[in-house]
Amino acid sequence: MKIGVLALQGDFDAHRRRLEELGAEVVLVKKPEQFEEIAALVIPGGESSTFLKLLGEEGFKKLKDFVQTKPTFGTCAGAILLANEVENPKQAGLGALDITIRRNAYGRQVDSSIREGQFLHNPIEMVFIRAPKIERIGDGIEIIATEGSDSVMVRKGKTLAATFHPELSDDSRIHQYFLDMITTETR
């Protein structure tokens, strides 16, 4: 089973390395037609508005179709893209998760931080870089991780979104969770 990592910008290679360390076969996705050869996708952090520009209208439509039917994990900017409502400023989302997310809610690049949060009720290191904040969670959305009083990782069915960067810590539990999720969702 091939897992794609959207490789338009951001630290997509850190996701590739982590997934490969866990035994996954990874494809770096640079063109929309590559969605047809993968069973699941990771959308990395970066700049969500730049993703929209680089995807273009056709790429956005193909990505939107993909996330409606296949397991997808978005981190930071990827989480923004998966939301159905984006603020600060408003922009298009893929509508895969019924959440409202606010871009750059924790401040600028210099406000980036490493914090300890809870992943499935266990402590875990979380790297926040110009992180978005989940402002509203709709019906059927499961909270997977928290940091303080904030929900920082959510899931609905085959779609997973984290506002932090699990690929930048040494802990592989979140990527393993996604791989386990793919196995469950594709049975």
Number of C-alpha atoms within 10 A of each C-alpha: 12 13 25 24 26 29 19 18 17 17 17 20 16 17 25 23 14 21 22 13 11 14 11 16 14 21 18 19 21 17 12 17 11 14 23 9 13 19 17 26 27 27 29 28 29 19 17 22 15 13 22 16 11 14 18 12 11 10 19 20 13 16 19 17 14 21 21 16 13 19 24 29 25 26 27 29 28 26 35 36 31 29 22 17 21 23 17 11 9 11 15 17 22 21 17 23 28 18 22 19 26 21 25 18 15 16 13 11 12 8 11 14 14 13 13 14 21 18 19 13 10 9 13 19 19 26 19 20 22 24 29 26 24 24 15 12 16 10 9 11 16 15 18 19 24 21 17 11 7 13 21 26 26 21 19 16 15 20 26 27 29 30 29 27 23 23 24 16 14 9 14 15 13 18 18 16 12 21 20 11 17 22 12 12 14 11 5
